[in-house]
């Protein structure tokens, strides 16, 4: 893969990934910052034209187009031609699978936790027990963080927003929102355990169970990265007992 500065090689990839703190670019003063912002915008919001991307980032179309071309040479974005009406066709850009490696990941933390859990339950073949042990570890930690940041009687929407902050800190590019129908949704635009989850569905089920436990609410997954969707979306509601 070519280097992000336009020089062949992979030396700059790790630096780019490290600079994507919480999925946000720190200003657009340099070409590299604009490239980071473009990648995060495409990851969060989906494919877009140069005009749309420039508008979202408050950047010049010329500058955005220049960096899109550099990213395309680096095989981190690709474009397709969209025809509409009788006017000129337009180019729409989106990230490629190769760009996944640039986004925040928590592989090391997950791997270390899994190893400890495997040792705790006594064998490599006990996958379900391993993830159950990991679920208990994560649940205790997340509950403690939420309890430290919010009052015990905080409403569900505030607890979901705090959970979104915690997940975002782990690299999931997470947001929380309340729809026009009043439904609370938590959305993860990036899978920080992509390679693990791709090979072991129990990882995703453990996350779903984690959200239910720490929120004490009904949580249903509406979209799923592992199923080919752009993001993982969870609809969250008070349980019948609340």
Secondary structure, 3 states (H helix, E strand, C coil): CECCCCCECCCCHHHHHHHCHHHCCCCCCCHHHHHHHHHHHHHHHCCEEHHHHHHHHCCCHHHHHHHHHHHHHCCCEEEEEECCCCCCCEEEEEECHHHHHHCCCCHHHHHHHHHHHHHHHCCCCCHHHHHHHHHHHHHHHHHHHHHHHCCCCCCHHHHHHHHHHHHHHCCCCEEEEECCCCCEEEEECCCCCHHHHHHCCHHHHHHHHHHHHHHCCEEEEEECHHHCCCCEEEEEECCCCC
